[in-house]
Amino acid sequence: MPRYITDECINCGACEPECPVEAISEGDEIYIIDPEVCVDCEGHFDEPQCVEYCPVDCIPLIE
């Protein structure tokens, strides 16, 4: 399942370079995850890298 970034994002950019499929980009006010590209790091890492590096824990799964 893909992830998304909530309004709690502090726009620090820590997540963007960690995404192995380049699904994260800078939006107007917060970073955004393209749900068509996000693979939740499956096949790349055991844990989602954006979640690992996010200092404010604002990247849940889309349900």
mmCIF file as Biopython writes it, N, C-alpha, C and O atoms, coordinates in Angstrom:
data_model
#
loop_
_atom_site.group_PDB
_atom_site.id
_atom_site.type_symbol
_atom_site.label_atom_id
_atom_site.label_alt_id
_atom_site.label_comp_id
_atom_site.label_asym_id
_atom_site.label_entity_id
_atom_site.label_seq_id
_atom_site.pdbx_PDB_ins_code
_atom_site.Cartn_x
_atom_site.Cartn_y
_atom_site.Cartn_z
_atom_site.occupancy
_atom_site.B_iso_or_equiv
_atom_site.auth_seq_id
_atom_site.auth_asym_id
_atom_site.pdbx_PDB_model_num
ATOM 1   N N  . MET A ? 1  ? 0.835  -1.192 0.000  1.0 0.0 1  A 1 
ATOM 2   C CA . MET A ? 1  ? 0.000  0.000  0.000  1.0 0.0 1  A 1 
ATOM 3   C C  . MET A ? 1  ? 0.871  1.244  0.000  1.0 0.0 1  A 1 
ATOM 4   O O  . MET A ? 1  ? 1.915  1.268  0.651  1.0 0.0 1  A 1 
ATOM 5   N N  . PRO A ? 2  ? 0.463  2.262  -0.711 1.0 0.0 2  A 1 
ATOM 6   C CA . PRO A ? 2  ? 1.244  3.504  -0.707 1.0 0.0 2  A 1 
ATOM 7   C C  . PRO A ? 2  ? 1.029  4.308  0.575  1.0 0.0 2  A 1 
ATOM 8   O O  . PRO A ? 2  ? 0.101  4.051  1.343  1.0 0.0 2  A 1 
ATOM 9   N N  . ARG A ? 3  ? 1.882  5.254  0.778  1.0 0.0 3  A 1 
ATOM 10  C CA . ARG A ? 3  ? 1.817  6.145  1.935  1.0 0.0 3  A 1 
ATOM 11  C C  . ARG A ? 3  ? 1.482  7.556  1.483  1.0 0.0 3  A 1 
ATOM 12  O O  . ARG A ? 3  ? 1.494  7.858  0.290  1.0 0.0 3  A 1 
ATOM 13  N N  . TYR A ? 4  ? 1.183  8.414  2.444  1.0 0.0 4  A 1 
ATOM 14  C CA . TYR A ? 4  ? 0.966  9.830  2.162  1.0 0.0 4  A 1 
ATOM 15  C C  . TYR A ? 4  ? 1.550  10.643 3.300  1.0 0.0 4  A 1 
ATOM 16  O O  . TYR A ? 4  ? 1.851  10.103 4.364  1.0 0.0 4  A 1 
ATOM 17  N N  . ILE A ? 5  ? 1.710  11.928 3.084  1.0 0.0 5  A 1 
ATOM 18  C CA . ILE A ? 5  ? 2.284  12.821 4.089  1.0 0.0 5  A 1 
ATOM 19  C C  . ILE A ? 5  ? 1.174  13.727 4.602  1.0 0.0 5  A 1 
ATOM 20  O O  . ILE A ? 5  ? 0.468  14.364 3.821  1.0 0.0 5  A 1 
ATOM 21  N N  . THR A ? 6  ? 1.026  13.778 5.926  1.0 0.0 6  A 1 
ATOM 22  C CA . THR A ? 6  ? -0.036 14.567 6.543  1.0 0.0 6  A 1 
ATOM 23  C C  . THR A ? 6  ? 0.371  16.035 6.716  1.0 0.0 6  A 1 
ATOM 24  O O  . THR A ? 6  ? 1.510  16.417 6.451  1.0 0.0 6  A 1 
ATOM 25  N N  . ASP A ? 7  ? -0.586 16.835 7.165  1.0 0.0 7  A 1 
ATOM 26  C CA . ASP A ? 7  ? -0.350 18.259 7.404  1.0 0.0 7  A 1 
ATOM 27  C C  . ASP A ? 7  ? 0.652  18.527 8.523  1.0 0.0 7  A 1 
ATOM 28  O O  . ASP A ? 7  ? 1.102  19.662 8.686  1.0 0.0 7  A 1 
ATOM 29  N N  . GLU A ? 8  ? 1.006  17.507 9.290  1.0 0.0 8  A 1 
ATOM 30  C CA . GLU A ? 8  ? 1.999  17.689 10.349 1.0 0.0 8  A 1 
ATOM 31  C C  . GLU A ? 8  ? 3.417  17.828 9.800  1.0 0.0 8  A 1 
ATOM 32  O O  . GLU A ? 8  ? 4.347  18.129 10.549 1.0 0.0 8  A 1 
ATOM 33  N N  . CYS A ? 9  ? 3.586  17.609 8.495  1.0 0.0 9  A 1 
ATOM 34  C CA . CYS A ? 9  ? 4.894  17.727 7.848  1.0 0.0 9  A 1 
ATOM 35  C C  . CYS A ? 9  ? 5.504  19.099 8.136  1.0 0.0 9  A 1 
ATOM 36  O O  . CYS A ? 9  ? 4.836  20.126 8.017  1.0 0.0 9  A 1 
ATOM 37  N N  . ILE A ? 10 ? 6.782  19.098 8.514  1.0 0.0 10 A 1 
ATOM 38  C CA . ILE A ? 10 ? 7.472  20.360 8.796  1.0 0.0 10 A 1 
ATOM 39  C C  . ILE A ? 10 ? 8.325  20.808 7.612  1.0 0.0 10 A 1 
ATOM 40  O O  . ILE A ? 10 ? 9.106  21.754 7.723  1.0 0.0 10 A 1 
ATOM 41  N N  . ASN A ? 11 ? 8.171  20.119 6.473  1.0 0.0 11 A 1 
ATOM 42  C CA . ASN A ? 11 ? 8.845  20.503 5.238  1.0 0.0 11 A 1 
ATOM 43  C C  . ASN A ? 11 ? 10.375 20.477 5.366  1.0 0.0 11 A 1 
ATOM 44  O O  . ASN A ? 11 ? 11.073 21.321 4.805  1.0 0.0 11 A 1 
ATOM 45  N N  . CYS A ? 12 ? 10.874 19.494 6.111  1.0 0.0 12 A 1 
ATOM 46  C CA . CYS A ? 12 ? 12.319 19.415 6.334  1.0 0.0 12 A 1 
ATOM 47  C C  . CYS A ? 12 ? 13.064 18.764 5.172  1.0 0.0 12 A 1 
ATOM 48  O O  . CYS A ? 12 ? 14.250 19.022 4.968  1.0 0.0 12 A 1 
ATOM 49  N N  . GLY A ? 13 ? 12.357 17.908 4.401  1.0 0.0 13 A 1 
ATOM 50  C CA . GLY A ? 13 ? 12.984 17.267 3.256  1.0 0.0 13 A 1 
ATOM 51  C C  . GLY A ? 13 ? 13.774 16.015 3.569  1.0 0.0 13 A 1 
ATOM 52  O O  . GLY A ? 13 ? 14.432 15.475 2.680  1.0 0.0 13 A 1 
ATOM 53  N N  . ALA A ? 14 ? 13.732 15.533 4.807  1.0 0.0 14 A 1 
ATOM 54  C CA . ALA A ? 14 ? 14.512 14.349 5.175  1.0 0.0 14 A 1 
ATOM 55  C C  . ALA A ? 14 ? 14.065 13.102 4.427  1.0 0.0 14 A 1 
ATOM 56  O O  . ALA A ? 14 ? 14.873 12.206 4.181  1.0 0.0 14 A 1 
ATOM 57  N N  . CYS A ? 15 ? 12.803 13.033 4.067  1.0 0.0 15 A 1 
ATOM 58  C CA . CYS A ? 15 ? 12.260 11.837 3.415  1.0 0.0 15 A 1 
ATOM 59  C C  . CYS A ? 15 ? 12.611 11.733 1.932  1.0 0.0 15 A 1 
ATOM 60  O O  . CYS A ? 15 ? 12.833 10.632 1.428  1.0 0.0 15 A 1 
ATOM 61  N N  . GLU A ? 16 ? 12.662 12.840 1.244  1.0 0.0 16 A 1 
ATOM 62  C CA . GLU A ? 16 ? 12.800 12.825 -0.219 1.0 0.0 16 A 1 
ATOM 63  C C  . GLU A ? 16 ? 13.998 12.026 -0.733 1.0 0.0 16 A 1 
ATOM 64  O O  . GLU A ? 16 ? 13.812 11.168 -1.596 1.0 0.0 16 A 1 
ATOM 65  N N  . PRO A ? 17 ? 15.204 12.264 -0.250 1.0 0.0 17 A 1 
ATOM 66  C CA . PRO A ? 17 ? 16.347 11.523 -0.809 1.0 0.0 17 A 1 
ATOM 67  C C  . PRO A ? 17 ? 16.380 10.049 -0.403 1.0 0.0 17 A 1 
ATOM 68  O O  . PRO A ? 17 ? 17.131 9.269  -0.988 1.0 0.0 17 A 1 
ATOM 69  N N  . GLU A ? 18 ? 15.578 9.659  0.587  1.0 0.0 18 A 1 
ATOM 70  C CA . GLU A ? 18 ? 15.581 8.278  1.065  1.0 0.0 18 A 1 
ATOM 71  C C  . GLU A ? 18 ? 14.680 7.355  0.255  1.0 0.0 18 A 1 
ATOM 72  O O  . GLU A ? 18 ? 14.796 6.135  0.369  1.0 0.0 18 A 1 
ATOM 73  N N  . CYS A ? 19 ? 13.793 7.906  -0.553 1.0 0.0 19 A 1 
ATOM 74  C CA . CYS A ? 19 ? 12.839 7.090  -1.313 1.0 0.0 19 A 1 
ATOM 75  C C  . CYS A ? 19 ? 13.538 6.394  -2.485 1.0 0.0 19 A 1 
ATOM 76  O O  . CYS A ? 19 ? 14.082 7.065  -3.362 1.0 0.0 19 A 1 
ATOM 77  N N  . PRO A ? 20 ? 13.531 5.053  -2.510 1.0 0.0 20 A 1 
ATOM 78  C CA . PRO A ? 20 ? 14.240 4.332  -3.565 1.0 0.0 20 A 1 
ATOM 79  C C  . PRO A ? 20 ? 13.568 4.413  -4.940 1.0 0.0 20 A 1 
ATOM 80  O O  . PRO A ? 20 ? 14.198 4.105  -5.952 1.0 0.0 20 A 1 
ATOM 81  N N  . VAL A ? 21 ? 12.299 4.823  -4.985 1.0 0.0 21 A 1 
ATOM 82  C CA . VAL A ? 21 ? 11.592 4.907  -6.273 1.0 0.0 21 A 1 
ATOM 83  C C  . VAL A ? 21 ? 11.245 6.352  -6.645 1.0 0.0 21 A 1 
ATOM 84  O O  . VAL A ? 21 ? 10.491 6.589  -7.589 1.0 0.0 21 A 1 
ATOM 85  N N  . GLU A ? 22 ? 11.792 7.304  -5.908 1.0 0.0 22 A 1 
ATOM 86  C CA . GLU A ? 22 ? 11.609 8.738  -6.166 1.0 0.0 22 A 1 
ATOM 87  C C  . GLU A ? 22 ? 10.134 9.139  -6.228 1.0 0.0 22 A 1 
ATOM 88  O O  . GLU A ? 22 ? 9.718  9.897  -7.105 1.0 0.0 22 A 1 
ATOM 89  N N  . ALA A ? 23 ? 9.344  8.611  -5.270 1.0 0.0 23 A 1 
ATOM 90  C CA . ALA A ? 23 ? 7.918  8.921  -5.201 1.0 0.0 23 A 1 
ATOM 91  C C  . ALA A ? 23 ? 7.631  10.198 -4.422 1.0 0.0 23 A 1 
ATOM 92  O O  . ALA A ? 23 ? 6.502  10.688 -4.443 1.0 0.0 23 A 1 
ATOM 93  N N  . ILE A ? 24 ? 8.624  10.744 -3.739 1.0 0.0 24 A 1 
ATOM 94  C CA . ILE A ? 24 ? 8.438  11.911 -2.882 1.0 0.0 24 A 1 
ATOM 95  C C  . ILE A ? 24 ? 8.988  13.155 -3.567 1.0 0.0 24 A 1 
ATOM 96  O O  . ILE A ? 24 ? 10.087 13.148 -4.121 1.0 0.0 24 A 1 
ATOM 97  N N  . SER A ? 25 ? 8.188  14.232 -3.513 1.0 0.0 25 A 1 
ATOM 98  C CA . SER A ? 25 ? 8.645  15.501 -4.088 1.0 0.0 25 A 1 
ATOM 99  C C  . SER A ? 25 ? 8.142  16.652 -3.221 1.0 0.0 25 A 1 
ATOM 100 O O  . SER A ? 25 ? 7.233  16.491 -2.406 1.0 0.0 25 A 1 
ATOM 101 N N  . GLU A ? 26 ? 8.748  17.800 -3.415 1.0 0.0 26 A 1 
ATOM 102 C CA . GLU A ? 26 ? 8.369  18.982 -2.651 1.0 0.0 26 A 1 
ATOM 103 C C  . GLU A ? 26 ? 7.078  19.563 -3.227 1.0 0.0 26 A 1 
ATOM 104 O O  . GLU A ? 26 ? 6.987  19.850 -4.420 1.0 0.0 26 A 1 
ATOM 105 N N  . GLY A ? 27 ? 6.091  19.728 -2.358 1.0 0.0 27 A 1 
ATOM 106 C CA . GLY A ? 27 ? 4.837  20.344 -2.762 1.0 0.0 27 A 1 
ATOM 107 C C  . GLY A ? 27 ? 4.857  21.826 -2.451 1.0 0.0 27 A 1 
ATOM 108 O O  . GLY A ? 27 ? 5.909  22.379 -2.131 1.0 0.0 27 A 1 
ATOM 109 N N  . ASP A ? 28 ? 3.709  22.477 -2.542 1.0 0.0 28 A 1 
ATOM 110 C CA . ASP A ? 28 ? 3.637  23.913 -2.260 1.0 0.0 28 A 1 
ATOM 111 C C  . ASP A ? 28 ? 3.950  24.233 -0.801 1.0 0.0 28 A 1 
ATOM 112 O O  . ASP A ? 28 ? 4.690  25.174 -0.513 1.0 0.0 28 A 1 
ATOM 113 N N  . GLU A ? 29 ? 3.382  23.444 0.127  1.0 0.0 29 A 1 
ATOM 114 C CA . GLU A ? 29 ? 3.597  23.709 1.551  1.0 0.0 29 A 1 
ATOM 115 C C  . GLU A ? 29 ? 4.256  22.550 2.283  1.0 0.0 29 A 1 
ATOM 116 O O  . GLU A ? 29 ? 4.997  22.761 3.243  1.0 0.0 29 A 1 
ATOM 117 N N  . ILE A ? 30 ? 3.988  21.321 1.833  1.0 0.0 30 A 1 
ATOM 118 C CA . ILE A ? 30 ? 4.573  20.133 2.444  1.0 0.0 30 A 1 
ATOM 119 C C  . ILE A ? 30 ? 5.039  19.198 1.332  1.0 0.0 30 A 1 
ATOM 120 O O  . ILE A ? 30 ? 4.685  19.376 0.166  1.0 0.0 30 A 1 
ATOM 121 N N  . TYR A ? 31 ? 5.830  18.207 1.706  1.0 0.0 31 A 1 
ATOM 122 C CA . TYR A ? 31 ? 6.251  17.202 0.732  1.0 0.0 31 A 1 
ATOM 123 C C  . TYR A ? 31 ? 5.064  16.305 0.408  1.0 0.0 31 A 1 
ATOM 124 O O  . TYR A ? 31 ? 4.154  16.149 1.223  1.0 0.0 31 A 1 
ATOM 125 N N  . ILE A ? 32 ? 5.077  15.720 -0.779 1.0 0.0 32 A 1 
ATOM 126 C CA . ILE A ? 32 ? 3.991  14.850 -1.198 1.0 0.0 32 A 1 
ATOM 127 C C  . ILE A ? 32 ? 4.546  13.531 -1.722 1.0 0.0 32 A 1 
ATOM 128 O O  . ILE A ? 32 ? 5.677  13.464 -2.203 1.0 0.0 32 A 1 
ATOM 129 N N  . ILE A ? 33 ? 3.730  12.483 -1.620 1.0 0.0 33 A 1 
ATOM 130 C CA . ILE A ? 33 ? 4.092  11.163 -2.127 1.0 0.0 33 A 1 
ATOM 131 C C  . ILE A ? 33 ? 3.129  10.827 -3.250 1.0 0.0 33 A 1 
ATOM 132 O O  . ILE A ? 33 ? 1.913  10.908 -3.076 1.0 0.0 33 A 1 
ATOM 133 N N  . ASP A ? 34 ? 3.665  10.453 -4.396 1.0 0.0 34 A 1 
ATOM 134 C CA . ASP A ? 34 ? 2.845  10.041 -5.523 1.0 0.0 34 A 1 
ATOM 135 C C  . ASP A ? 34 ? 2.382  8.603  -5.266 1.0 0.0 34 A 1 
ATOM 136 O O  . ASP A ? 34 ? 3.199  7.682  -5.297 1.0 0.0 34 A 1 
ATOM 137 N N  . PRO A ? 35 ? 1.081  8.396  -5.014 1.0 0.0 35 A 1 
ATOM 138 C CA . PRO A ? 35 ? 0.606  7.046  -4.696 1.0 0.0 35 A 1 
ATOM 139 C C  . PRO A ? 35 ? 0.726  6.062  -5.856 1.0 0.0 35 A 1 
ATOM 140 O O  . PRO A ? 35 ? 0.694  4.850  -5.644 1.0 0.0 35 A 1 
ATOM 141 N N  . GLU A ? 36 ? 0.862  6.565  -7.062 1.0 0.0 36 A 1 
ATOM 142 C CA . GLU A ? 36 ? 1.033  5.695  -8.228 1.0 0.0 36 A 1 
ATOM 143 C C  . GLU A ? 36 ? 2.461  5.148  -8.317 1.0 0.0 36 A 1 
ATOM 144 O O  . GLU A ? 36 ? 2.712  4.157  -9.003 1.0 0.0 36 A 1 
ATOM 145 N N  . VAL A ? 37 ? 3.380  5.795  -7.626 1.0 0.0 37 A 1 
ATOM 146 C CA . VAL A ? 37 ? 4.790  5.404  -7.677 1.0 0.0 37 A 1 
ATOM 147 C C  . VAL A ? 37 ? 5.234  4.698  -6.392 1.0 0.0 37 A 1 
ATOM 148 O O  . VAL A ? 37 ? 6.079  3.804  -6.437 1.0 0.0 37 A 1 
ATOM 149 N N  . CYS A ? 38 ? 4.674  5.092  -5.259 1.0 0.0 38 A 1 
ATOM 150 C CA . CYS A ? 38 ? 5.074  4.548  -3.951 1.0 0.0 38 A 1 
ATOM 151 C C  . CYS A ? 38 ? 4.832  3.044  -3.871 1.0 0.0 38 A 1 
ATOM 152 O O  . CYS A ? 38 ? 3.742  2.564  -4.184 1.0 0.0 38 A 1 
ATOM 153 N N  . VAL A ? 39 ? 5.854  2.308  -3.450 1.0 0.0 39 A 1 
ATOM 154 C CA . VAL A ? 39 ? 5.758  0.868  -3.247 1.0 0.0 39 A 1 
ATOM 155 C C  . VAL A ? 39 ? 5.996  0.498  -1.783 1.0 0.0 39 A 1 
ATOM 156 O O  . VAL A ? 39 ? 6.206  -0.674 -1.469 1.0 0.0 39 A 1 
ATOM 157 N N  . ASP A ? 40 ? 5.964  1.490  -0.883 1.0 0.0 40 A 1 
ATOM 158 C CA . ASP A ? 40 ? 6.188  1.293  0.547  1.0 0.0 40 A 1 
ATOM 159 C C  . ASP A ? 40 ? 7.517  0.573  0.796  1.0 0.0 40 A 1 
ATOM 160 O O  . ASP A ? 40 ? 7.663  -0.165 1.770  1.0 0.0 40 A 1 
ATOM 161 N N  . CYS A ? 41 ? 8.462  0.796  -0.083 1.0 0.0 41 A 1 
ATOM 162 C CA . CYS A ? 41 ? 9.820  0.239  -0.028 1.0 0.0 41 A 1 
ATOM 163 C C  . CYS A ? 41 ? 9.873  -1.276 -0.191 1.0 0.0 41 A 1 
ATOM 164 O O  . CYS A ? 41 ? 10.922 -1.879 0.038  1.0 0.0 41 A 1 
ATOM 165 N N  . GLU A ? 42 ? 8.761  -1.906 -0.582 1.0 0.0 42 A 1 
ATOM 166 C CA . GLU A ? 42 ? 8.770  -3.350 -0.815 1.0 0.0 42 A 1 
ATOM 167 C C  . GLU A ? 42 ? 9.748  -3.685 -1.936 1.0 0.0 42 A 1 
ATOM 168 O O  . GLU A ? 42 ? 9.738  -3.068 -3.001 1.0 0.0 42 A 1 
ATOM 169 N N  . GLY A ? 43 ? 10.585 -4.672 -1.668 1.0 0.0 43 A 1 
ATOM 170 C CA . GLY A ? 43 ? 11.597 -5.073 -2.628 1.0 0.0 43 A 1 
ATOM 171 C C  . GLY A ? 43 ? 12.876 -4.253 -2.542 1.0 0.0 43 A 1 
ATOM 172 O O  . GLY A ? 43 ? 13.845 -4.532 -3.249 1.0 0.0 43 A 1 
ATOM 173 N N  . HIS A ? 44 ? 12.882 -3.243 -1.679 1.0 0.0 44 A 1 
ATOM 174 C CA . HIS A ? 44 ? 14.054 -2.380 -1.529 1.0 0.0 44 A 1 
ATOM 175 C C  . HIS A ? 44 ? 14.605 -2.412 -0.100 1.0 0.0 44 A 1 
ATOM 176 O O  . HIS A ? 44 ? 15.808 -2.573 0.110  1.0 0.0 44 A 1 
ATOM 177 N N  . PHE A ? 45 ? 13.705 -2.256 0.881  1.0 0.0 45 A 1 
ATOM 178 C CA . PHE A ? 45 ? 14.100 -2.206 2.291  1.0 0.0 45 A 1 
ATOM 179 C C  . PHE A ? 45 ? 13.075 -2.964 3.129  1.0 0.0 45 A 1 
ATOM 180 O O  . PHE A ? 45 ? 11.944 -3.174 2.689  1.0 0.0 45 A 1 
ATOM 181 N N  . ASP A ? 46 ? 13.464 -3.374 4.332  1.0 0.0 46 A 1 
ATOM 182 C CA . ASP A ? 46 ? 12.545 -4.052 5.241  1.0 0.0 46 A 1 
ATOM 183 C C  . ASP A ? 46 ? 11.519 -3.082 5.828  1.0 0.0 46 A 1 
ATOM 184 O O  . ASP A ? 46 ? 10.388 -3.474 6.117  1.0 0.0 46 A 1 
ATOM 185 N N  . GLU A ? 47 ? 11.905 -1.836 6.003  1.0 0.0 47 A 1 
ATOM 186 C CA . GLU A ? 47 ? 11.025 -0.806 6.555  1.0 0.0 47 A 1 
ATOM 187 C C  . GLU A ? 47 ? 10.968 0.376  5.599  1.0 0.0 47 A 1 
ATOM 188 O O  . GLU A ? 47 ? 11.953 0.658  4.917  1.0 0.0 47 A 1 
ATOM 189 N N  . PRO A ? 48 ? 9.829  1.080  5.532  1.0 0.0 48 A 1 
ATOM 190 C CA . PRO A ? 48 ? 9.732  2.265  4.674  1.0 0.0 48 A 1 
ATOM 191 C C  . PRO A ? 48 ? 10.741 3.329  5.114  1.0 0.0 48 A 1 
ATOM 192 O O  . PRO A ? 48 ? 10.733 3.762  6.266  1.0 0.0 48 A 1 
ATOM 193 N N  . GLN A ? 49 ? 11.582 3.733  4.214  1.0 0.0 49 A 1 
ATOM 194 C CA . GLN A ? 49 ? 12.639 4.674  4.551  1.0 0.0 49 A 1 
ATOM 195 C C  . GLN A ? 49 ? 12.108 6.061  4.905  1.0 0.0 49 A 1 
ATOM 196 O O  . GLN A ? 49 ? 12.678 6.738  5.760  1.0 0.0 49 A 1 
ATOM 197 N N  . CYS A ? 50 ? 11.035 6.487  4.267  1.0 0.0 50 A 1 
ATOM 198 C CA . CYS A ? 50 ? 10.477 7.801  4.601  1.0 0.0 50 A 1 
ATOM 199 C C  . CYS A ? 50 ? 10.040 7.842  6.063  1.0 0.0 50 A 1 
ATOM 200 O O  . CYS A ? 50 ? 10.243 8.844  6.749  1.0 0.0 50 A 1 
ATOM 201 N N  . VAL A ? 51 ? 9.439  6.750  6.536  1.0 0.0 51 A 1 
ATOM 202 C CA . VAL A ? 51 ? 8.990  6.668  7.930  1.0 0.0 51 A 1 
ATOM 203 C C  . VAL A ? 51 ? 10.198 6.656  8.861  1.0 0.0 51 A 1 
ATOM 204 O O  . VAL A ? 51 ? 10.190 7.307  9.906  1.0 0.0 51 A 1 
ATOM 205 N N  . GLU A ? 52 ? 11.227 5.919  8.481  1.0 0.0 52 A 1 
ATOM 206 C CA . GLU A ? 52 ? 12.436 5.829  9.304  1.0 0.0 52 A 1 
ATOM 207 C C  . GLU A ? 52 ? 13.098 7.194  9.504  1.0 0.0 52 A 1 
ATOM 208 O O  . GLU A ? 52 ? 13.601 7.482  10.590 1.0 0.0 52 A 1 
ATOM 209 N N  . TYR A ? 53 ? 13.102 8.026  8.477  1.0 0.0 53 A 1 
ATOM 210 C CA . TYR A ? 53 ? 13.818 9.299  8.533  1.0 0.0 53 A 1 
ATOM 211 C C  . TYR A ? 53 ? 12.953 10.495 8.898  1.0 0.0 53 A 1 
ATOM 212 O O  . TYR A ? 53 ? 13.489 11.572 9.158  1.0 0.0 53 A 1 
ATOM 213 N N  . CYS A ? 54 ? 11.635 10.344 8.926  1.0 0.0 54 A 1 
ATOM 214 C CA . CYS A ? 54 ? 10.749 11.460 9.249  1.0 0.0 54 A 1 
ATOM 215 C C  . CYS A ? 54 ? 10.841 11.806 10.739 1.0 0.0 54 A 1 
ATOM 216 O O  . CYS A ? 54 ? 10.575 10.949 11.583 1.0 0.0 54 A 1 
ATOM 217 N N  . PRO A ? 55 ? 11.214 13.052 11.077 1.0 0.0 55 A 1 
ATOM 218 C CA . PRO A ? 55 ? 11.360 13.416 12.482 1.0 0.0 55 A 1 
ATOM 219 C C  . PRO A ? 55 ? 10.034 13.693 13.194 1.0 0.0 55 A 1 
ATOM 220 O O  . PRO A ? 55 ? 10.016 13.808 14.420 1.0 0.0 55 A 1 
ATOM 221 N N  . VAL A ? 56 ? 8.931  13.802 12.461 1.0 0.0 56 A 1 
ATOM 222 C CA . VAL A ? 56 ? 7.645  14.113 13.096 1.0 0.0 56 A 1 
ATOM 223 C C  . VAL A ? 56 ? 6.590  13.022 12.898 1.0 0.0 56 A 1 
ATOM 224 O O  . VAL A ? 56 ? 5.428  13.234 13.243 1.0 0.0 56 A 1 
ATOM 225 N N  . ASP A ? 57 ? 6.955  11.882 12.362 1.0 0.0 57 A 1 
ATOM 226 C CA . ASP A ? 57 ? 6.060  10.734 12.229 1.0 0.0 57 A 1 
ATOM 227 C C  . ASP A ? 57 ? 4.735  11.114 11.560 1.0 0.0 57 A 1 
ATOM 228 O O  . ASP A ? 57 ? 3.662  10.954 12.142 1.0 0.0 57 A 1 
ATOM 229 N N  . CYS A ? 58 ? 4.832  11.618 10.329 1.0 0.0 58 A 1 
ATOM 230 C CA . CYS A ? 58 ? 3.630  12.101 9.623  1.0 0.0 58 A 1 
ATOM 231 C C  . CYS A ? 58 ? 3.395  11.385 8.297  1.0 0.0 58 A 1 
ATOM 232 O O  . CYS A ? 58 ? 2.845  11.974 7.366  1.0 0.0 58 A 1 
ATOM 233 N N  . ILE A ? 59 ? 3.815  10.095 8.200  1.0 0.0 59 A 1 
ATOM 234 C CA . ILE A ? 59 ? 3.692  9.386  6.930  1.0 0.0 59 A 1 
ATOM 235 C C  . ILE A ? 59 ? 2.989  8.041  7.134  1.0 0.0 59 A 1 
ATOM 236 O O  . ILE A ? 59 ? 3.646  7.002  7.190  1.0 0.0 59 A 1 
ATOM 237 N N  . PRO A ? 60 ? 1.654  8.057  7.245  1.0 0.0 60 A 1 
ATOM 238 C CA . PRO A ? 60 ? 0.908  6.810  7.408  1.0 0.0 60 A 1 
ATOM 239 C C  . PRO A ? 60 ? 0.606  6.146  6.061  1.0 0.0 60 A 1 
ATOM 240 O O  . PRO A ? 60 ? 0.837  6.724  4.999  1.0 0.0 60 A 1 
ATOM 241 N N  . LEU A ? 61 ? 0.090  4.934  6.133  1.0 0.0 61 A 1 
ATOM 242 C CA . LEU A ? 61 ? -0.372 4.217  4.950  1.0 0.0 61 A 1 
ATOM 243 C C  . LEU A ? 61 ? -1.708 4.756  4.486  1.0 0.0 61 A 1 
ATOM 244 O O  . LEU A ? 61 ? -2.529 5.162  5.308  1.0 0.0 61 A 1 
ATOM 245 N N  . ILE A ? 62 ? -1.939 4.767  3.186  1.0 0.0 62 A 1 
ATOM 246 C CA . ILE A ? 62 ? -3.256 5.074  2.648  1.0 0.0 62 A 1 
ATOM 247 C C  . ILE A ? 62 ? -4.102 3.826  2.855  1.0 0.0 62 A 1 
ATOM 248 O O  . ILE A ? 62 ? -3.686 2.725  2.495  1.0 0.0 62 A 1 
ATOM 249 N N  . GLU A ? 63 ? -5.272 3.990  3.426  1.0 0.0 63 A 1 
ATOM 250 C CA . GLU A ? 63 ? -6.153 2.837  3.641  1.0 0.0 63 A 1 
ATOM 251 C C  . GLU A ? 63 ? -7.448 2.995  2.912  1.0 0.0 63 A 1 
ATOM 252 O O  . GLU A ? 63 ? -8.308 2.117  2.983  1.0 0.0 63 A 1 
#
